[in-house]
Amino acid sequence: MRVTGISIAVATTVSILGLANSAGSAPLSVRDSFRIGNAGTIFCSAQSLAADPGLASMFDTGYSVTCRDAAAPVGKLYKLRSSADPADRLAAARAQQVSCSVPHEGPVTDLGNVEIMDCKLKDADVAYRVYRLQKGKLTYVAEGLSGYDSVLQLGLRNLVADRQIPGEVSIATTGLGDPSAFARVQAGTLDATRALNEAYRRNNAGSYAEAAEFFAAVTSSGDAPLSRAEGLANEALQKSNLGRYAEADALFARATESVGNDAIVTRRLRNYRAMHLLNQDRAKDALEVLDKPLPKGAELGGDAAVRSLEIDTATAKRLNADSKIGKQLGAASDELLPEEKAEILDGQALQLRGTALRLTGNVAGATNALRQADAKLQGVRGGKVVSILWMRAQILGDLAAIAEESGNAAEADQLYRQGIALIEATYPGSAALLNSKARLAGYLARSGQLATAETMFSEIVHSQPDTSNLPPSFANVLRPYVDILLKKNDPAATAEIFATTQLMVRPGLAQTQAVLARELSGGTNEASRLFRQSTNLTRQIERARVELSRIEDIAQPAPEELAKARVLKASIGQAQKQQVASQAALASFPRYRAVAGEVMPLADLQKTLRQGEAYYRMTIVGDAAYAVLVTPVSAKAVKLGVTAKQLAEQVSALRETISTVENGQRMTYAFDVGLSHQLYGELFGPFSGDVTNVKHLIFEPDGAMLRLPPNLLVMDQASVDAYQKRAAAGGDAEFDFRGINWFGRDRDISTAVSPRGFAELRSAPPAAGPKLYLGLGENSKPSATTAVPAAADRDCVLPLSSWGMPISAKELRVAGGILSNVDPNGVQIATGDQFTDTGLEQRSDLNQYRVIHFATHGVVTARAPKCAAQPALLTSFGGEGSDGLLTFREIFDLNLDADLIILSACDTAGTASAAATQAVGLASGGEVALDGLVRAFVGAGGRLIVASHWPVPDDFDATQRLMTGMFSAPPGTPTVTALRMSQRQLMDDPNTSHPFYWSAFAAVGDGEIPVIRSKPQQVAQAR
């Protein structure tokens, strides 16, 4: 099982229980941050300013306002008490950026009339607004971009009331931002010490993606209040919590190199490594880490700083930090002493030991270790340190699990609830609290209290409209809820299962599809232009940030690297201004202020489906597999009778008969029709009565099925028996698969990655370009003197011979010839020297073509295990800057407006590494099938992508025949229908009846989009 909720980081300052208890309801004047707005999935926050021209004394308070999808702060809030005229001071500060009109009065809810000034930015045509209210000696001000007016007004009301006021903000969003990006902007408004405290707080709250950004901000700070090793260890733990174990391993290795014998950091690193192993279900390995002695000199008595309680530079920075809580209490510092930190970390080690022992079956040893840990932790300041409260909550959860396994129901119930109480006292509404409540609900379900458990689970599922920051482990704790609902077997329960399973992590492609759908829904050229400008700037900022981080990580950067860093910092600042201005301008388009929740109700999907269609959705939770089949008038949910591990084994076995590499040669074996039929029964057997009549199946895969198209599944045993009888004759008969009742023979199949992504793209307007077809391929062979750009690791560079066997352009010419009969002036084919990476990047007319067809080799797998997967398409070499590759990043940057993109290349439905994804400027996704080239082309503007699951064959002109058949379909024929009819021709040819030849291509998106529009559609589009 996956361990949940154990990744508790030890903060460096003390929060006393009495103060922590009131954290959610404490006056804003003693808090460093607060949320603005409590409704909807979009929210903004105010982060305390440590230094600002508007603050003149310790009695003045200022906040920077940040909002989701905005790359920089959008405004400021002030509460000023100083004797000098604060209005003049603020006017002088803003005069450098804005020019304002004469003040006038206007109403603000709850506040009556306030002073309002309408302004404009001096360096952009963007409106800016200032609200000012005087109450006795206090001056309240809210100012910022007018596109965020609802945020400014609600923020001002919060400030005056000194508490959070309920309300909803109305701002423009692109959907490209995520919790990580939002947290990054927030972290940038804080000094390093406050950012560090916020990093620990968000880690303990279970917001791991956000915590990672705050830790990264701290470690990149010039005056980071923690050592390099501590910063790397914290970043590593966050990566592990998010399931990115390879990245965590690399960061832990770097932390180990620089840790030395620091008594505190060595303990922290030991504990974090154990957590990392527990996250991977490696309890025995975690025990080995915990059993290892600390490095020489790292014992409590051996560290000079601990013995004498000396204050090092990093600690001094923490002590000198401006703390709102410290000011309110009149305390000099709440800093933990080094000995106390070491004691907490040793207590945490005992807690982790107890968890690991429980997972390995040593109940007595686990109980003993957990009790010792609890006693040790309570010995530090009475156990009233926030990080101790979190650890004790986890201890109580483990002890509850032990009590449950021992049959002590009363004790288990009590311990689960005590753990929840500790977490709820410190961080109400957090992901960690939801996790703890779900553990209790799971216990209630297992103990037969199904009604109570169901109610609790339902509250958990519907408690947060914004689900994007839930940790990956959240899926595991919801599994008992799905099992409860399955037993009810009624329409309401099925709808709830459909909603609940959408909280699970999906490929990054789902987010990219949603962003494209929002862009296409703009309705006007100006709206669409602003949307794309904002998303491009967002990715540009992310790219620059990643490169800047790389340079700052160099121990001794060269002068040219330092110069590059300065340029990057300047470009980031400029791009942030432009991006926020674009977001503010988008607010004038109501469509971009309306945001649908990430979870799509079952009824809404049913309205999207057409007669004869069904949506099949898979969800893998741990080793369990679930499926929901939805038609326009019915829905059914089941737990599949196969485990995730068994699915992975079966899919791998089938793929090895289709295309595998042995001794450097690609091999194809006789397809295992028996296993294919078994897999069909496991996936679709529970829906046999419904699936038979489906004409168009929208298939949303998960787990191993992301790597296998369902069209090659065998529907009946008769097909298996007939094939086996024929194959027994020997010879080539075992490669003759004619007559088999393939799942994809009589029904169209589209591939989806999320219900909402599919539905929104289906409702998006078609491509507006006047031209029909652009064919690209058959690269020129490079000369012997062509230079391939060097890489950091030579083993990761493609050899020049990779360009030596280009795919023939015959399929492009055949397709172009067919389509020229439809639109003689709307067809272009670019091959040879016209088909270069630099040439494509420079073209400004790509968005004029409805169909773009690539017939070239794809680079989708790493050349060596140590190399990151960097998806790309091979092109001819162009001029300066060309590397003969249209890379993942370059594809994302293309400006397309295409109904259909065909990638007739090798394995184009594959993955992209996290590194490749970040290089594009995306903060999430990667490492799963469909997150590679498919995602890049969707990001560029492709509605429907036809991509391959394995290297497409040249034998018997199979791929060329497949594509030719697809383009030969009558106008108005859906792409998936045209593809299926072409595949049938190959199925019926003994030479190409093996699935290797016809099954590789999947239509990702809404396959009902036609290859060639019917004449009424063309006329309507022209109008």
Secondary structure in CASP SS format (residue, H / E / C, confidence):
PFRMAT SS
TARGET T0000
AUTHOR 0000-0000-0000
METHOD secondary structure of the structure
MODEL  1
M C 1.00
R C 1.00
V C 1.00
T C 1.00
G C 1.00
I C 1.00
S C 1.00
I C 1.00
A C 1.00
V C 1.00
A C 1.00
T C 1.00
T E 1.00
V C 1.00
S C 1.00
I C 1.00
L H 1.00
G H 1.00
L H 1.00
A H 1.00
N H 1.00
S C 1.00
A C 1.00
G C 1.00
S C 1.00
A C 1.00
P C 1.00
L H 1.00
S H 1.00
V H 1.00
R C 1.00
D C 1.00
S E 1.00
F E 1.00
R E 1.00
I E 1.00
G C 1.00
N C 1.00
A C 1.00
G C 1.00
T C 1.00
I C 1.00
F C 1.00
C E 1.00
S E 1.00
A E 1.00
Q E 1.00
S E 1.00
L C 1.00
A C 1.00
A C 1.00
D C 1.00
P C 1.00
G C 1.00
L C 1.00
A C 1.00
S C 1.00
M C 1.00
F C 1.00
D C 1.00
T E 1.00
G E 1.00
Y E 1.00
S E 1.00
V E 1.00
T E 1.00
C E 1.00
R C 1.00
D C 1.00
A C 1.00
A C 1.00
A C 1.00
P C 1.00
V C 1.00
G E 1.00
K E 1.00
L E 1.00
Y E 1.00
K E 1.00
L E 1.00
R C 1.00
S C 1.00
S C 1.00
A C 1.00
D C 1.00
P H 1.00
A H 1.00
D H 1.00
R H 1.00
L H 1.00
A H 1.00
A H 1.00
A H 1.00
R H 1.00
A C 1.00
Q C 1.00
Q C 1.00
V E 1.00
S E 1.00
C E 1.00
S C 1.00
V C 1.00
P C 1.00
H E 1.00
E E 1.00
G E 1.00
P E 1.00
V E 1.00
T C 1.00
D C 1.00
L C 1.00
G E 1.00
N E 1.00
V E 1.00
E E 1.00
I E 1.00
M E 1.00
D E 1.00
C E 1.00
K E 1.00
L E 1.00
K C 1.00
D C 1.00
A C 1.00
D C 1.00
V C 1.00
A E 1.00
Y E 1.00
R E 1.00
V E 1.00
Y E 1.00
R E 1.00
L E 1.00
Q E 1.00
K E 1.00
G C 1.00
K C 1.00
L E 1.00
T E 1.00
Y E 1.00
V E 1.00
A E 1.00
E E 1.00
G E 1.00
L E 1.00
S H 1.00
G H 1.00
Y H 1.00
D H 1.00
S H 1.00
V H 1.00
L H 1.00
Q H 1.00
L H 1.00
G H 1.00
L H 1.00
R H 1.00
N H 1.00
L H 1.00
V H 1.00
A H 1.00
D C 1.00
R C 1.00
Q C 1.00
I C 1.00
P C 1.00
G C 1.00
E C 1.00
V C 1.00
S C 1.00
I C 1.00
A C 1.00
T C 1.00
T C 1.00
G C 1.00
L C 1.00
G C 1.00
D C 1.00
P H 1.00
S H 1.00
A H 1.00
F H 1.00
A H 1.00
R H 1.00
V H 1.00
Q H 1.00
A H 1.00
G H 1.00
T C 1.00
L C 1.00
D C 1.00
A H 1.00
T H 1.00
R H 1.00
A H 1.00
L H 1.00
N H 1.00
E H 1.00
A H 1.00
Y H 1.00
R H 1.00
R H 1.00
N H 1.00
N H 1.00
A C 1.00
G C 1.00
S C 1.00
Y H 1.00
A H 1.00
E H 1.00
A H 1.00
A H 1.00
E H 1.00
F H 1.00
F H 1.00
A H 1.00
A H 1.00
V H 1.00
T H 1.00
S C 1.00
S C 1.00
G C 1.00
D C 1.00
A C 1.00
P C 1.00
L C 1.00
S C 1.00
R H 1.00
A H 1.00
E H 1.00
G H 1.00
L H 1.00
A H 1.00
N H 1.00
E H 1.00
A H 1.00
L H 1.00
Q H 1.00
K H 1.00
S H 1.00
N H 1.00
L C 1.00
G C 1.00
R C 1.00
Y H 1.00
A H 1.00
E H 1.00
A H 1.00
D H 1.00
A H 1.00
L H 1.00
F H 1.00
A H 1.00
R H 1.00
A H 1.00
T H 1.00
E H 1.00
S H 1.00
V C 1.00
G C 1.00
N C 1.00
D C 1.00
A H 1.00
I H 1.00
V H 1.00
T H 1.00
R H 1.00
R H 1.00
L H 1.00
R H 1.00
N H 1.00
Y H 1.00
R H 1.00
A H 1.00
M H 1.00
H H 1.00
L H 1.00
L H 1.00
N H 1.00
Q C 1.00
D C 1.00
R C 1.00
A H 1.00
K H 1.00
D H 1.00
A H 1.00
L H 1.00
E H 1.00
V H 1.00
L H 1.00
D H 1.00
K C 1.00
P C 1.00
L C 1.00
P C 1.00
K C 1.00
G C 1.00
A C 1.00
E C 1.00
L C 1.00
G C 1.00
G C 1.00
D C 1.00
A H 1.00
A H 1.00
V H 1.00
R H 1.00
S H 1.00
L C 1.00
E C 1.00
I C 1.00
D C 1.00
T H 1.00
A H 1.00
T H 1.00
A H 1.00
K H 1.00
R H 1.00
L H 1.00
N C 1.00
A C 1.00
D C 1.00
S C 1.00
K H 1.00
I H 1.00
G H 1.00
K H 1.00
Q H 1.00
L H 1.00
G C 1.00
A C 1.00
A C 1.00
S C 1.00
D C 1.00
E E 1.00
L C 1.00
L C 1.00
P H 1.00
E H 1.00
E H 1.00
K H 1.00
A H 1.00
E H 1.00
I H 1.00
L H 1.00
D H 1.00
G H 1.00
Q H 1.00
A H 1.00
L H 1.00
Q H 1.00
L H 1.00
R H 1.00
G H 1.00
T H 1.00
A H 1.00
L H 1.00
R H 1.00
L H 1.00
T C 1.00
G C 1.00
N C 1.00
V H 1.00
A H 1.00
G H 1.00
A H 1.00
T H 1.00
N H 1.00
A H 1.00
L H 1.00
R H 1.00
Q H 1.00
A H 1.00
D H 1.00
A H 1.00
K H 1.00
L H 1.00
Q H 1.00
G C 1.00
V C 1.00
R H 1.00
G H 1.00
G H 1.00
K C 1.00
V C 1.00
V H 1.00
S H 1.00
I H 1.00
L H 1.00
W H 1.00
M H 1.00
R H 1.00
A H 1.00
Q H 1.00
I H 1.00
L H 1.00
G H 1.00
D H 1.00
L H 1.00
A H 1.00
A H 1.00
I H 1.00
A H 1.00
E H 1.00
E H 1.00
S C 1.00
G C 1.00
N C 1.00
A H 1.00
A H 1.00
E H 1.00
A H 1.00
D H 1.00
Q H 1.00
L H 1.00
Y H 1.00
R H 1.00
Q H 1.00
G H 1.00
I H 1.00
A H 1.00
L H 1.00
I H 1.00
E H 1.00
A H 1.00
T H 1.00
Y C 1.00
P C 1.00
G C 1.00
S C 1.00
A H 1.00
A H 1.00
L H 1.00
L H 1.00
N H 1.00
S H 1.00
K H 1.00
A H 1.00
R H 1.00
L H 1.00
A H 1.00
G H 1.00
Y H 1.00
L H 1.00
A H 1.00
R H 1.00
S C 1.00
G C 1.00
Q C 1.00
L H 1.00
A H 1.00
T H 1.00
A H 1.00
E H 1.00
T H 1.00
M H 1.00
F H 1.00
S H 1.00
E H 1.00
I H 1.00
V H 1.00
H C 1.00
S C 1.00
Q C 1.00
P C 1.00
D C 1.00
T C 1.00
S C 1.00
N C 1.00
L C 1.00
P C 1.00
P C 1.00
S C 1.00
F H 1.00
A H 1.00
N H 1.00
V H 1.00
L H 1.00
R H 1.00
P H 1.00
Y H 1.00
V H 1.00
D H 1.00
I H 1.00
L H 1.00
L H 1.00
K H 1.00
K H 1.00
N C 1.00
D C 1.00
P H 1.00
A H 1.00
A H 1.00
T H 1.00
A H 1.00
E H 1.00
I H 1.00
F H 1.00
A H 1.00
T H 1.00
T H 1.00
Q H 1.00
L H 1.00
M C 1.00
V C 1.00
R C 1.00
P C 1.00
G H 1.00
L H 1.00
A H 1.00
Q H 1.00
T H 1.00
Q H 1.00
A H 1.00
V H 1.00
L H 1.00
A H 1.00
R H 1.00
E H 1.00
L H 1.00
S C 1.00
G C 1.00
G C 1.00
T C 1.00
N H 1.00
E H 1.00
A H 1.00
S H 1.00
R H 1.00
L H 1.00
F H 1.00
R H 1.00
Q H 1.00
S H 1.00
T H 1.00
N H 1.00
L H 1.00
T H 1.00
R H 1.00
Q H 1.00
I H 1.00
E H 1.00
R H 1.00
A H 1.00
R H 1.00
V H 1.00
E H 1.00
L H 1.00
S H 1.00
R H 1.00
I H 1.00
E H 1.00
D C 1.00
I C 1.00
A C 1.00
Q C 1.00
P C 1.00
A C 1.00
P H 1.00
E H 1.00
E H 1.00
L H 1.00
A H 1.00
K H 1.00
A H 1.00
R H 1.00
V H 1.00
L H 1.00
K H 1.00
A H 1.00
S H 1.00
I H 1.00
G H 1.00
Q H 1.00
A H 1.00
Q H 1.00
K H 1.00
Q H 1.00
Q H 1.00
V H 1.00
A H 1.00
S H 1.00
Q H 1.00
A H 1.00
A H 1.00
L H 1.00
A C 1.00
S C 1.00
F C 1.00
P H 1.00
R H 1.00
Y H 1.00
R C 1.00
A C 1.00
V C 1.00
A C 1.00
G C 1.00
E C 1.00
V C 1.00
M C 1.00
P C 1.00
L H 1.00
A H 1.00
D H 1.00
L H 1.00
Q H 1.00
K H 1.00
T H 1.00
L C 1.00
R C 1.00
Q C 1.00
G C 1.00
E E 1.00
A E 1.00
Y E 1.00
Y E 1.00
R E 1.00
M E 1.00
T E 1.00
I E 1.00
V E 1.00
G C 1.00
D C 1.00
A E 1.00
A E 1.00
Y E 1.00
A E 1.00
V E 1.00
L E 1.00
V E 1.00
T C 1.00
P C 1.00
V C 1.00
S C 1.00
A E 1.00
K E 1.00
A E 1.00
V E 1.00
K E 1.00
L C 1.00
G C 1.00
V C 1.00
T C 1.00
A H 1.00
K H 1.00
Q H 1.00
L H 1.00
A H 1.00
E H 1.00
Q H 1.00
V H 1.00
S H 1.00
A H 1.00
L H 1.00
R H 1.00
E H 1.00
T H 1.00
I H 1.00
S C 1.00
T E 1.00
V E 1.00
E E 1.00
N C 1.00
G C 1.00
Q E 1.00
R E 1.00
M E 1.00
T C 1.00
Y C 1.00
A C 1.00
F C 1.00
D C 1.00
V H 1.00
G H 1.00
L H 1.00
S H 1.00
H H 1.00
Q H 1.00
L H 1.00
Y H 1.00
G H 1.00
E H 1.00
L H 1.00
F H 1.00
G H 1.00
P H 1.00
F H 1.00
S H 1.00
G H 1.00
D H 1.00
V H 1.00
T C 1.00
N C 1.00
V C 1.00
K C 1.00
H E 1.00
L E 1.00
I E 1.00
F E 1.00
E E 1.00
P C 1.00
D C 1.00
G H 1.00
A H 1.00
M H 1.00
L H 1.00
R H 1.00
L C 1.00
P C 1.00
P H 1.00
N H 1.00
L H 1.00
L C 1.00
V E 1.00
M C 1.00
D C 1.00
Q H 1.00
A H 1.00
S H 1.00
V H 1.00
D H 1.00
A H 1.00
Y H 1.00
Q H 1.00
K H 1.00
R H 1.00
A H 1.00
A C 1.00
A C 1.00
G C 1.00
G H 1.00
D H 1.00
A H 1.00
E H 1.00
F H 1.00
D C 1.00
F C 1.00
R C 1.00
G C 1.00
I C 1.00
N C 1.00
W E 1.00
F C 1.00
G C 1.00
R C 1.00
D C 1.00
R C 1.00
D E 1.00
I E 1.00
S E 1.00
T E 1.00
A C 1.00
V C 1.00
S C 1.00
P H 1.00
R H 1.00
G H 1.00
F H 1.00
A H 1.00
E H 1.00
L H 1.00
R H 1.00
S H 1.00
A C 1.00
P C 1.00
P C 1.00
A C 1.00
A C 1.00
G C 1.00
P C 1.00
K E 1.00
L E 1.00
Y E 1.00
L E 1.00
G E 1.00
L E 1.00
G E 1.00
E C 1.00
N C 1.00
S C 1.00
K C 1.00
P C 1.00
S C 1.00
A C 1.00
T C 1.00
T C 1.00
A C 1.00
V C 1.00
P C 1.00
A C 1.00
A C 1.00
A C 1.00
D C 1.00
R H 1.00
D H 1.00
C H 1.00
V C 1.00
L C 1.00
P C 1.00
L H 1.00
S H 1.00
S H 1.00
W H 1.00
G C 1.00
M C 1.00
P C 1.00
I C 1.00
S C 1.00
A C 1.00
K H 1.00
E H 1.00
L H 1.00
R H 1.00
V H 1.00
A H 1.00
G H 1.00
G H 1.00
I H 1.00
L H 1.00
S H 1.00
N C 1.00
V C 1.00
D C 1.00
P C 1.00
N C 1.00
G C 1.00
V E 1.00
Q E 1.00
I E 1.00
A E 1.00
T E 1.00
G H 1.00
D H 1.00
Q H 1.00
F C 1.00
T E 1.00
D H 1.00
T H 1.00
G H 1.00
L H 1.00
E H 1.00
Q H 1.00
R C 1.00
S C 1.00
D C 1.00
L H 1.00
N H 1.00
Q H 1.00
Y E 1.00
R E 1.00
V E 1.00
I E 1.00
H E 1.00
F E 1.00
A E 1.00
T C 1.00
H C 1.00
G E 1.00
V E 1.00
V C 1.00
T C 1.00
A C 1.00
R C 1.00
A C 1.00
P C 1.00
K C 1.00
C C 1.00
A C 1.00
A C 1.00
Q C 1.00
P C 1.00
A E 1.00
L E 1.00
L E 1.00
T C 1.00
S E 1.00
F C 1.00
G C 1.00
G C 1.00
E C 1.00
G C 1.00
S C 1.00
D C 1.00
G C 1.00
L E 1.00
L E 1.00
T E 1.00
F H 1.00
R H 1.00
E H 1.00
I H 1.00
F H 1.00
D H 1.00
L C 1.00
N C 1.00
L C 1.00
D C 1.00
A E 1.00
D E 1.00
L E 1.00
I E 1.00
I E 1.00
L E 1.00
S C 1.00
A C 1.00
C C 1.00
D C 1.00
T C 1.00
A C 1.00
G C 1.00
T C 1.00
A C 1.00
S C 1.00
A H 1.00
A H 1.00
A H 1.00
T H 1.00
Q H 1.00
A H 1.00
V H 1.00
G C 1.00
L C 1.00
A C 1.00
S C 1.00
G C 1.00
G C 1.00
E C 1.00
V C 1.00
A C 1.00
L C 1.00
D C 1.00
G C 1.00
L H 1.00
V H 1.00
R H 1.00
A H 1.00
F H 1.00
V H 1.00
G H 1.00
A H 1.00
G C 1.00
G E 1.00
R E 1.00
L E 1.00
I E 1.00
V E 1.00
A E 1.00
S E 1.00
H C 1.00
W C 1.00
P C 1.00
V C 1.00
P C 1.00
D C 1.00
D H 1.00
F H 1.00
D H 1.00
A H 1.00
T H 1.00
Q H 1.00
R H 1.00
L H 1.00
M H 1.00
T H 1.00
G H 1.00
M H 1.00
F H 1.00
S C 1.00
A C 1.00
P C 1.00
P C 1.00
G C 1.00
T C 1.00
P E 1.00
T H 1.00
V H 1.00
T H 1.00
A H 1.00
L H 1.00
R H 1.00
M H 1.00
S H 1.00
Q H 1.00
R H 1.00
Q H 1.00
L H 1.00
M H 1.00
D C 1.00
D C 1.00
P C 1.00
N C 1.00
T C 1.00
S C 1.00
H C 1.00
P H 1.00
F H 1.00
Y H 1.00
W H 1.00
S C 1.00
A C 1.00
F E 1.00
A E 1.00
A E 1.00
V E 1.00
G C 1.00
D C 1.00
G C 1.00
E C 1.00
I C 1.00
P E 1.00
V C 1.00
I C 1.00
R C 1.00
S C 1.00
K H 1.00
P H 1.00
Q H 1.00
Q H 1.00
V H 1.00
A H 1.00
Q H 1.00
A H 1.00
R C 1.00
END
